Amino acid sequence: MIVPALLAIGVAYVLYTVINQGAEQSSDQQGAHDVAAGFAQVVGSGGGVPDSRVLHAALPDAQIVFVMDGRTVLTGPLPDDAEKRQLELAATSSFSRGSVTVYDYTSSRDVVLFQLILAAAAPALLLVISAFAATSYLTRTLRRQIQHASSAAERVAAGDLTVRMGAASAGEFLPLATAFDGMAGRLDASDRTQREFLSDLVHELATPISAISGTGLALADGTASTDQDRGEAAETLTHETRRLQGLLVDLRNLTSLDLVRHADHQALRIDVLCRDIVARHTPSARAAGVQLSLMASTVTAVSDERLIAMVVDNFVSNAIRYTPAGGRVRVEARRRRNEVIIAVHDTGIGIDDAHRERIFDRFYRVDAARQRATGGSGLGLALARRAAKELGGRIELSTKPGEGSTFRLVVPLKPQLSEVTMHMA
């Protein structure tokens, strides 16, 4: 609204100046004609021609010329600074024997002033017009950018996570477009991950449920008629039921990690925690023919016991699962400067380089048939990595195919003060 107002003011001022100048010229023309008519009446009625000095004193800005009987009888003097003046107009009035002509010379100051006004007004008017055009262009551009951003946001809100603002945004909107596209990309990736997770979960649930259903029907309709058949059916039911239970436990743990935003830190003895974990897994290690041992120095840390146990439990159960009978699994715990390291070594099958990173993905299995047979859910290492992150730590892996693996949980001896929720005994 300001620019159009300035434009209107500028145009009005220029028009006023031009019109005012024209009005002054019209008034001067009429005045000069009246003067010429007056002298013509005086001379025509028998009066004499005035003295030139009297004329100059009375009309310093004009020159008056008297013509009688076809000849010029008097030419009045020019204005004193005639060389600096400009002839503005001439007015002639006739009488019976001749005519009187008045030549009016405009003051140089008036000419210069008028020219200065026009010279100043023209650039100012041009500037105002340019500013109005630029403002209109910027307004249209901003309106298009805002409409584009609004449309993209509405599409994302409606569920279309593939939309991007992209190269259509420029200038001041470019940081907004970059941030928006990054947000939309992360949402899209998260949505795909969730869809893939649900698809994998359905597959993981379908296998044991199908086995349980088929075995149950065999028992119900008498297909499993012998004692051996019924014994195998019972083993299948037991195995698949335990597998479902393990999967549900892992899902519950995964959900708890998604919902809990901060670890519950408290003082605990790492060596005692590792001893309890080893004791818990000793029966399964003995059943698998694997030697399970502990080597731990006394270490006290401030951390979350539940999350550490979740990670180390997974490391130990995986080590036992993938170590052949006669092999060894060793749990170590020690302090290194301001960190606590809990390592689980095994003499199992090891992990190929192609699988090193992907083993931490949900439901990823190096050997799917083997892990399903041994009861793994495919969520354990994904849980372990999430838990390590919540602890402010990390997981390290050293492995060599055919010789074994070492998984290490590295956590701070004490967390950052902002993360601590201490419960000291």
TORDO-955878 format. One record per residue (C-alpha): residue in one letter; x, y negated, z. Coordinates in steps of 0.05 Angstrom, whole numbers, always signed. Last residue first. Example, Ala and Ser with C-alpha at 12.3 -4.5 7.8 and 13.67 -1.06 7.14 Angstrom:
BEGIN
<code=S xx=+273 yy=+21 zz=+143>;
<code=A xx=+246 yy=+90 zz=+156>;
! end
This chain:
BEGIN
<code=A xx=+434 yy=+941 zz=+969>;
<code=M xx=+444 yy=+888 zz=+915>;
<code=H xx=+388 yy=+880 zz=+865>;
<code=M xx=+415 yy=+834 zz=+812>;
<code=T xx=+377 yy=+805 zz=+753>;
<code=V xx=+436 yy=+782 zz=+710>;
<code=E xx=+428 yy=+757 zz=+640>;
<code=S xx=+443 yy=+683 zz=+652>;
<code=L xx=+505 yy=+702 zz=+693>;
<code=Q xx=+535 yy=+739 zz=+634>;
<code=P xx=+542 yy=+813 zz=+648>;
<code=K xx=+593 yy=+845 zz=+695>;
<code=L xx=+639 yy=+903 zz=+677>;
<code=P xx=+618 yy=+890 zz=+606>;
<code=V xx=+596 yy=+951 zz=+565>;
<code=V xx=+632 yy=+999 zz=+518>;
<code=L xx=+596 yy=+1064 zz=+502>;
<code=R xx=+642 yy=+1110 zz=+466>;
<code=F xx=+626 yy=+1169 zz=+420>;
<code=T xx=+683 yy=+1216 zz=+404>;
<code=S xx=+676 yy=+1267 zz=+349>;
<code=G xx=+700 yy=+1336 zz=+329>;
<code=E xx=+751 yy=+1375 zz=+288>;
<code=G xx=+715 yy=+1399 zz=+226>;
<code=P xx=+701 yy=+1329 zz=+200>;
<code=K xx=+740 yy=+1276 zz=+238>;
<code=T xx=+707 yy=+1227 zz=+284>;
<code=S xx=+718 yy=+1164 zz=+324>;
<code=L xx=+656 yy=+1123 zz=+341>;
<code=E xx=+647 yy=+1059 zz=+380>;
<code=I xx=+581 yy=+1036 zz=+410>;
<code=R xx=+572 yy=+965 zz=+435>;
<code=G xx=+558 yy=+923 zz=+496>;
<code=G xx=+512 yy=+867 zz=+520>;
<code=L xx=+469 yy=+918 zz=+556>;
<code=E xx=+411 yy=+904 zz=+510>;
<code=K xx=+457 yy=+918 zz=+451>;
<code=A xx=+478 yy=+984 zz=+481>;
<code=A xx=+404 yy=+1003 zz=+489>;
<code=R xx=+389 yy=+988 zz=+417>;
<code=R xx=+449 yy=+1029 zz=+394>;
<code=A xx=+429 yy=+1088 zz=+438>;
<code=L xx=+357 yy=+1086 zz=+415>;
<code=A xx=+379 yy=+1090 zz=+342>;
<code=L xx=+427 yy=+1145 zz=+364>;
<code=G xx=+370 yy=+1186 zz=+394>;
<code=L xx=+315 yy=+1175 zz=+342>;
<code=G xx=+327 yy=+1235 zz=+297>;
<code=S xx=+281 yy=+1278 zz=+341>;
<code=G xx=+331 yy=+1334 zz=+354>;
<code=G xx=+303 yy=+1403 zz=+370>;
<code=T xx=+358 yy=+1451 zz=+350>;
<code=A xx=+322 yy=+1476 zz=+287>;
<code=R xx=+303 yy=+1405 zz=+268>;
<code=Q xx=+376 yy=+1386 zz=+275>;
<code=R xx=+402 yy=+1443 zz=+232>;
<code=A xx=+351 yy=+1431 zz=+176>;
<code=A xx=+363 yy=+1357 zz=+175>;
<code=D xx=+439 yy=+1361 zz=+171>;
<code=V xx=+467 yy=+1290 zz=+175>;
<code=R xx=+400 yy=+1266 zz=+201>;
<code=Y xx=+368 yy=+1197 zz=+196>;
<code=F xx=+303 yy=+1192 zz=+235>;
<code=R xx=+318 yy=+1119 zz=+256>;
<code=D xx=+384 yy=+1093 zz=+231>;
<code=F xx=+446 yy=+1102 zz=+276>;
<code=I xx=+470 yy=+1162 zz=+235>;
<code=R xx=+472 yy=+1115 zz=+175>;
<code=E xx=+537 yy=+1082 zz=+194>;
<code=R xx=+582 yy=+1143 zz=+198>;
<code=H xx=+545 yy=+1185 zz=+147>;
<code=A xx=+589 yy=+1176 zz=+85>;
<code=D xx=+651 yy=+1181 zz=+129>;
<code=D xx=+634 yy=+1253 zz=+146>;
<code=I xx=+616 yy=+1269 zz=+218>;
<code=G xx=+649 yy=+1321 zz=+263>;
<code=I xx=+632 yy=+1395 zz=+268>;
<code=G xx=+643 yy=+1402 zz=+343>;
<code=T xx=+703 yy=+1395 zz=+388>;
<code=D xx=+670 yy=+1343 zz=+431>;
<code=H xx=+689 yy=+1278 zz=+467>;
<code=V xx=+639 yy=+1234 zz=+504>;
<code=A xx=+667 yy=+1166 zz=+525>;
<code=I xx=+643 yy=+1117 zz=+578>;
<code=I xx=+684 yy=+1053 zz=+576>;
<code=V xx=+673 yy=+997 zz=+626>;
<code=E xx=+699 yy=+929 zz=+607>;
<code=N xx=+733 yy=+870 zz=+641>;
<code=R xx=+803 yy=+901 zz=+638>;
<code=R xx=+793 yy=+973 zz=+616>;
<code=R xx=+754 yy=+1013 zz=+668>;
<code=R xx=+743 yy=+1088 zz=+662>;
<code=A xx=+691 yy=+1141 zz=+649>;
<code=E xx=+704 yy=+1206 zz=+612>;
<code=V xx=+655 yy=+1261 zz=+591>;
<code=R xx=+685 yy=+1324 zz=+559>;
<code=V xx=+651 yy=+1373 zz=+512>;
<code=R xx=+687 yy=+1437 zz=+493>;
<code=G xx=+677 yy=+1493 zz=+442>;
<code=G xx=+667 yy=+1567 zz=+453>;
<code=A xx=+598 yy=+1566 zz=+421>;
<code=P xx=+596 yy=+1514 zz=+365>;
<code=T xx=+591 yy=+1439 zz=+382>;
<code=Y xx=+535 yy=+1402 zz=+347>;
<code=R xx=+480 yy=+1410 zz=+399>;
<code=I xx=+527 yy=+1402 zz=+458>;
<code=A xx=+555 yy=+1337 zz=+430>;
<code=N xx=+485 yy=+1312 zz=+413>;
<code=S xx=+460 yy=+1326 zz=+484>;
<code=V xx=+522 yy=+1290 zz=+513>;
<code=F xx=+516 yy=+1228 zz=+469>;
<code=N xx=+441 yy=+1223 zz=+481>;
<code=D xx=+448 yy=+1229 zz=+556>;
<code=V xx=+503 yy=+1176 zz=+553>;
<code=V xx=+458 yy=+1125 zz=+518>;
<code=M xx=+396 yy=+1137 zz=+561>;
<code=A xx=+438 yy=+1139 zz=+625>;
<code=I xx=+468 yy=+1071 zz=+608>;
<code=L xx=+398 yy=+1043 zz=+595>;
<code=R xx=+369 yy=+1069 zz=+661>;
<code=E xx=+429 yy=+1047 zz=+702>;
<code=D xx=+427 yy=+974 zz=+678>;
<code=S xx=+492 yy=+939 zz=+693>;
<code=V xx=+537 yy=+911 zz=+748>;
<code=A xx=+598 yy=+956 zz=+752>;
<code=T xx=+634 yy=+1001 zz=+801>;
<code=V xx=+686 yy=+1049 zz=+774>;
<code=T xx=+718 yy=+1107 zz=+810>;
<code=S xx=+756 yy=+1147 zz=+758>;
<code=A xx=+720 yy=+1197 zz=+714>;
<code=M xx=+739 yy=+1262 zz=+679>;
<code=L xx=+678 yy=+1307 zz=+671>;
<code=S xx=+670 yy=+1376 zz=+639>;
<code=L xx=+623 yy=+1415 zz=+594>;
<code=Q xx=+646 yy=+1481 zz=+565>;
<code=V xx=+599 yy=+1503 zz=+509>;
<code=G xx=+567 yy=+1572 zz=+505>;
<code=A xx=+500 yy=+1543 zz=+484>;
<code=A xx=+466 yy=+1568 zz=+548>;
<code=R xx=+523 yy=+1540 zz=+589>;
<code=A xx=+516 yy=+1472 zz=+555>;
<code=S xx=+440 yy=+1473 zz=+567>;
<code=P xx=+451 yy=+1490 zz=+641>;
<code=T xx=+507 yy=+1436 zz=+649>;
<code=H xx=+465 yy=+1380 zz=+620>;
<code=R xx=+437 yy=+1352 zz=+685>;
<code=A xx=+502 yy=+1363 zz=+723>;
<code=V xx=+539 yy=+1323 zz=+669>;
<code=I xx=+488 yy=+1266 zz=+675>;
<code=D xx=+495 yy=+1266 zz=+751>;
<code=R xx=+570 yy=+1262 zz=+747>;
<code=C xx=+565 yy=+1206 zz=+696>;
<code=L xx=+522 yy=+1165 zz=+745>;
<code=V xx=+571 yy=+1178 zz=+802>;
<code=D xx=+629 yy=+1154 zz=+759>;
<code=I xx=+591 yy=+1091 zz=+738>;
<code=R xx=+577 yy=+1071 zz=+809>;
<code=L xx=+522 yy=+1019 zz=+808>;
<code=A xx=+510 yy=+945 zz=+822>;
<code=Q xx=+447 yy=+919 zz=+789>;
<code=H xx=+426 yy=+893 zz=+721>;
<code=D xx=+355 yy=+902 zz=+695>;
<code=A xx=+364 yy=+893 zz=+620>;
<code=H xx=+326 yy=+838 zz=+586>;
<code=R xx=+271 yy=+834 zz=+533>;
<code=V xx=+232 yy=+896 zz=+552>;
<code=L xx=+179 yy=+909 zz=+499>;
<code=D xx=+221 yy=+936 zz=+442>;
<code=L xx=+265 yy=+975 zz=+489>;
<code=S xx=+204 yy=+1005 zz=+522>;
<code=T xx=+177 yy=+1025 zz=+454>;
<code=L xx=+241 yy=+1061 zz=+437>;
<code=N xx=+239 yy=+1098 zz=+504>;
<code=R xx=+167 yy=+1119 zz=+492>;
<code=L xx=+185 yy=+1142 zz=+421>;
<code=D xx=+243 yy=+1182 zz=+449>;
<code=V xx=+199 yy=+1214 zz=+501>;
<code=L xx=+146 yy=+1229 zz=+448>;
<code=L xx=+199 yy=+1262 zz=+403>;
<code=G xx=+224 yy=+1304 zz=+461>;
<code=Q xx=+154 yy=+1327 zz=+477>;
<code=L xx=+141 yy=+1344 zz=+405>;
<code=R xx=+205 yy=+1385 zz=+403>;
<code=R xx=+186 yy=+1419 zz=+468>;
<code=T xx=+119 yy=+1438 zz=+437>;
<code=E xx=+154 yy=+1463 zz=+375>;
<code=H xx=+200 yy=+1509 zz=+415>;
<code=T xx=+147 yy=+1536 zz=+461>;
<code=L xx=+98 yy=+1549 zz=+405>;
<code=T xx=+152 yy=+1583 zz=+364>;
<code=E xx=+175 yy=+1625 zz=+423>;
<code=A xx=+103 yy=+1646 zz=+436>;
<code=A xx=+93 yy=+1664 zz=+363>;
<code=E xx=+157 yy=+1706 zz=+364>;
<code=G xx=+131 yy=+1743 zz=+426>;
<code=R xx=+63 yy=+1753 zz=+393>;
<code=D xx=+96 yy=+1782 zz=+331>;
<code=Q xx=+140 yy=+1827 zz=+373>;
<code=D xx=+81 yy=+1851 zz=+415>;
<code=T xx=+45 yy=+1868 zz=+351>;
<code=S xx=-18 yy=+1837 zz=+323>;
<code=A xx=+3 yy=+1767 zz=+301>;
<code=T xx=-49 yy=+1765 zz=+246>;
<code=G xx=-102 yy=+1774 zz=+300>;
<code=D xx=-145 yy=+1715 zz=+281>;
<code=A xx=-128 yy=+1674 zz=+342>;
<code=L xx=-54 yy=+1690 zz=+347>;
<code=A xx=-43 yy=+1674 zz=+274>;
<code=L xx=-86 yy=+1611 zz=+282>;
<code=G xx=-42 yy=+1587 zz=+339>;
<code=T xx=+21 yy=+1600 zz=+300>;
<code=G xx=-5 yy=+1560 zz=+241>;
<code=S xx=-28 yy=+1502 zz=+285>;
<code=I xx=+37 yy=+1500 zz=+324>;
<code=A xx=+79 yy=+1501 zz=+261>;
<code=S xx=+35 yy=+1448 zz=+228>;
<code=I xx=+40 yy=+1405 zz=+290>;
<code=P xx=+116 yy=+1415 zz=+291>;
<code=T xx=+123 yy=+1391 zz=+219>;
<code=A xx=+70 yy=+1337 zz=+217>;
<code=L xx=+99 yy=+1296 zz=+274>;
<code=E xx=+165 yy=+1284 zz=+239>;
<code=H xx=+130 yy=+1268 zz=+173>;
<code=V xx=+82 yy=+1219 zz=+207>;
<code=L xx=+142 yy=+1187 zz=+242>;
<code=D xx=+180 yy=+1181 zz=+176>;
<code=S xx=+121 yy=+1143 zz=+145>;
<code=L xx=+113 yy=+1100 zz=+207>;
<code=F xx=+187 yy=+1083 zz=+206>;
<code=E xx=+186 yy=+1068 zz=+132>;
<code=R xx=+127 yy=+1021 zz=+143>;
<code=Q xx=+162 yy=+988 zz=+202>;
<code=T xx=+226 yy=+979 zz=+162>;
<code=R xx=+188 yy=+950 zz=+103>;
<code=D xx=+154 yy=+900 zz=+150>;
<code=S xx=+220 yy=+882 zz=+182>;
<code=A xx=+252 yy=+871 zz=+113>;
<code=D xx=+193 yy=+827 zz=+92>;
<code=L xx=+195 yy=+788 zz=+157>;
<code=R xx=+270 yy=+777 zz=+149>;
<code=G xx=+261 yy=+755 zz=+77>;
<code=A xx=+204 yy=+708 zz=+96>;
<code=M xx=+247 yy=+676 zz=+151>;
<code=G xx=+305 yy=+668 zz=+103>;
<code=D xx=+259 yy=+639 zz=+50>;
<code=F xx=+231 yy=+589 zz=+100>;
<code=A xx=+300 yy=+568 zz=+125>;
<code=T xx=+324 yy=+557 zz=+53>;
<code=A xx=+261 yy=+521 zz=+34>;
<code=L xx=+266 yy=+475 zz=+95>;
<code=P xx=+339 yy=+461 zz=+80>;
<code=L xx=+320 yy=+445 zz=+7>;
<code=F xx=+262 yy=+400 zz=+24>;
<code=E xx=+305 yy=+337 zz=+31>;
<code=G xx=+329 yy=+346 zz=-39>;
<code=A xx=+302 yy=+405 zz=-77>;
<code=S xx=+247 yy=+457 zz=-74>;
<code=A xx=+226 yy=+495 zz=-137>;
<code=A xx=+292 yy=+534 zz=-130>;
<code=G xx=+262 yy=+582 zz=-79>;
<code=M xx=+197 yy=+573 zz=-39>;
<code=R xx=+193 yy=+648 zz=-32>;
<code=V xx=+134 yy=+697 zz=-32>;
<code=T xx=+149 yy=+771 zz=-19>;
<code=L xx=+117 yy=+771 zz=+50>;
<code=D xx=+46 yy=+767 zz=+22>;
<code=G xx=+7 yy=+780 zz=+86>;
<code=A xx=-44 yy=+723 zz=+87>;
<code=A xx=+2 yy=+682 zz=+131>;
<code=V xx=+56 yy=+690 zz=+79>;
<code=R xx=+9 yy=+666 zz=+25>;
<code=E xx=-12 yy=+606 zz=+68>;
<code=A xx=+61 yy=+588 zz=+80>;
<code=A xx=+77 yy=+590 zz=+5>;
<code=S xx=+16 yy=+546 zz=-11>;
<code=S xx=+36 yy=+496 zz=+42>;
<code=A xx=+108 yy=+493 zz=+17>;
<code=H xx=+85 yy=+483 zz=-55>;
<code=Q xx=+34 yy=+430 zz=-34>;
<code=I xx=+88 yy=+394 zz=+6>;
<code=Q xx=+136 yy=+396 zz=-53>;
<code=R xx=+83 yy=+371 zz=-101>;
<code=R xx=+64 yy=+314 zz=-55>;
<code=L xx=+136 yy=+296 zz=-45>;
<code=T xx=+147 yy=+291 zz=-120>;
<code=R xx=+83 yy=+250 zz=-130>;
<code=T xx=+104 yy=+202 zz=-74>;
<code=L xx=+175 yy=+198 zz=-100>;
<code=Y xx=+149 yy=+179 zz=-170>;
<code=S xx=+101 yy=+128 zz=-143>;
<code=T xx=+155 yy=+98 zz=-99>;
<code=A xx=+202 yy=+93 zz=-158>;
<code=A xx=+149 yy=+59 zz=-201>;
<code=F xx=+131 yy=+10 zz=-146>;
<code=A xx=+205 yy=-5 zz=-132>;
<code=S xx=+216 yy=-18 zz=-207>;
<code=I xx=+156 yy=-65 zz=-209>;
<code=V xx=+180 yy=-102 zz=-148>;
<code=L xx=+250 yy=-107 zz=-177>;
<code=L xx=+224 yy=-132 zz=-243>;
<code=L xx=+182 yy=-184 zz=-206>;
<code=A xx=+243 yy=-206 zz=-167>;
<code=P xx=+284 yy=-207 zz=-230>;
<code=A xx=+232 yy=-251 zz=-265>;
<code=A xx=+217 yy=-296 zz=-206>;
<code=A xx=+288 yy=-322 zz=-197>;
<code=A xx=+298 yy=-341 zz=-270>;
<code=L xx=+227 yy=-369 zz=-276>;
<code=I xx=+236 yy=-412 zz=-214>;
<code=L xx=+305 yy=-433 zz=-236>;
<code=Q xx=+278 yy=-453 zz=-304>;
<code=F xx=+224 yy=-494 zz=-271>;
<code=L xx=+274 yy=-527 zz=-225>;
<code=V xx=+321 yy=-541 zz=-282>;
<code=V xx=+267 yy=-574 zz=-322>;
<code=D xx=+242 yy=-614 zz=-263>;
<code=R xx=+312 yy=-635 zz=-244>;
<code=S xx=+326 yy=-656 zz=-316>;
<code=S xx=+269 yy=-706 zz=-310>;
<code=T xx=+220 yy=-701 zz=-367>;
<code=Y xx=+222 yy=-755 zz=-420>;
<code=D xx=+157 yy=-788 zz=-442>;
<code=Y xx=+155 yy=-820 zz=-511>;
<code=V xx=+99 yy=-872 zz=-516>;
<code=T xx=+77 yy=-894 zz=-586>;
<code=V xx=+40 yy=-959 zz=-600>;
<code=S xx=+8 yy=-971 zz=-668>;
<code=G xx=-3 yy=-1021 zz=-723>;
<code=R xx=-45 yy=-1080 zz=-749>;
<code=S xx=-115 yy=-1059 zz=-728>;
<code=F xx=-96 yy=-1016 zz=-667>;
<code=S xx=-68 yy=-946 zz=-661>;
<code=S xx=-51 yy=-903 zz=-600>;
<code=T xx=+6 yy=-853 zz=-601>;
<code=A xx=+27 yy=-803 zz=-546>;
<code=A xx=+93 yy=-765 zz=-545>;
<code=L xx=+113 yy=-707 zz=-500>;
<code=E xx=+168 yy=-675 zz=-459>;
<code=L xx=+231 yy=-703 zz=-489>;
<code=Q xx=+286 yy=-672 zz=-447>;
<code=R xx=+331 yy=-709 zz=-400>;
<code=K xx=+405 yy=-708 zz=-385>;
<code=E xx=+424 yy=-752 zz=-444>;
<code=A xx=+366 yy=-798 zz=-426>;
<code=D xx=+399 yy=-816 zz=-360>;
<code=D xx=+379 yy=-890 zz=-359>;
<code=P xx=+313 yy=-878 zz=-395>;
<code=L xx=+313 yy=-902 zz=-467>;
<code=P xx=+303 yy=-975 zz=-481>;
<code=G xx=+240 yy=-999 zz=-517>;
<code=T xx=+237 yy=-1003 zz=-591>;
<code=L xx=+202 yy=-1066 zz=-613>;
<code=V xx=+178 yy=-1095 zz=-679>;
<code=T xx=+179 yy=-1031 zz=-719>;
<code=R xx=+152 yy=-1045 zz=-789>;
<code=G xx=+88 yy=-1027 zz=-825>;
<code=D xx=+48 yy=-1088 zz=-806>;
<code=M xx=+62 yy=-1077 zz=-734>;
<code=V xx=+98 yy=-1017 zz=-700>;
<code=F xx=+112 yy=-1018 zz=-625>;
<code=V xx=+157 yy=-963 zz=-594>;
<code=I xx=+155 yy=-946 zz=-520>;
<code=Q xx=+209 yy=-903 zz=-485>;
<code=A xx=+189 yy=-869 zz=-421>;
<code=D xx=+219 yy=-847 zz=-354>;
<code=P xx=+232 yy=-919 zz=-329>;
<code=L xx=+160 yy=-942 zz=-343>;
<code=A xx=+149 yy=-1009 zz=-308>;
<code=A xx=+221 yy=-1031 zz=-304>;
<code=H xx=+234 yy=-1007 zz=-375>;
<code=L xx=+173 yy=-1043 zz=-402>;
<code=V xx=+191 yy=-1107 zz=-367>;
<code=R xx=+261 yy=-1103 zz=-395>;
<code=S xx=+232 yy=-1091 zz=-465>;
<code=D xx=+190 yy=-1154 zz=-463>;
<code=P xx=+117 yy=-1143 zz=-478>;
<code=V xx=+90 yy=-1152 zz=-549>;
<code=G xx=+42 yy=-1210 zz=-551>;
<code=G xx=-31 yy=-1210 zz=-539>;
<code=G xx=-76 yy=-1220 zz=-599>;
<code=S xx=-130 yy=-1168 zz=-584>;
<code=G xx=-90 yy=-1113 zz=-620>;
<code=V xx=-30 yy=-1125 zz=-575>;
<code=V xx=-70 yy=-1115 zz=-511>;
<code=Q xx=-112 yy=-1058 zz=-539>;
<code=A xx=-51 yy=-1021 zz=-565>;
<code=F xx=-15 yy=-1030 zz=-498>;
<code=G xx=-74 yy=-998 zz=-462>;
<code=A xx=-81 yy=-941 zz=-512>;
<code=A xx=-7 yy=-924 zz=-506>;
<code=V xx=-12 yy=-923 zz=-430>;
<code=D xx=-75 yy=-880 zz=-432>;
<code=H xx=-41 yy=-831 zz=-480>;
<code=A xx=+19 yy=-825 zz=-434>;
<code=G xx=-26 yy=-810 zz=-375>;
<code=Q xx=-65 yy=-757 zz=-413>;
<code=Q xx=-1 yy=-723 zz=-434>;
<code=D xx=+27 yy=-726 zz=-363>;
<code=S xx=-36 yy=-693 zz=-336>;
<code=S xx=-32 yy=-638 zz=-388>;
<code=Q xx=+42 yy=-627 zz=-372>;
<code=E xx=+27 yy=-623 zz=-298>;
<code=A xx=-27 yy=-571 zz=-312>;
<code=G xx=+20 yy=-530 zz=-354>;
<code=Q xx=+72 yy=-530 zz=-299>;
<code=N xx=+19 yy=-510 zz=-249>;
<code=I xx=-4 yy=-453 zz=-294>;
<code=V xx=+67 yy=-427 zz=-302>;
<code=T xx=+83 yy=-432 zz=-228>;
<code=Y xx=+17 yy=-401 zz=-207>;
<code=L xx=+25 yy=-344 zz=-256>;
<code=V xx=+95 yy=-329 zz=-228>;
<code=Y xx=+68 yy=-332 zz=-157>;
<code=A xx=+8 yy=-288 zz=-172>;
<code=V xx=+52 yy=-235 zz=-206>;
<code=G xx=+99 yy=-234 zz=-145>;
<code=I xx=+42 yy=-230 zz=-95>;
<code=A xx=+8 yy=-173 zz=-134>;
<code=L xx=+73 yy=-134 zz=-136>;
<code=L xx=+84 yy=-145 zz=-62>;
<code=A xx=+14 yy=-118 zz=-48>;
<code=P xx=+25 yy=-58 zz=-94>;
<code=V xx=+90 yy=-43 zz=-55>;
<code=I xx=+58 yy=-49 zz=+14>;
<code=M xx=+0 yy=+0 zz=+0>;
! end
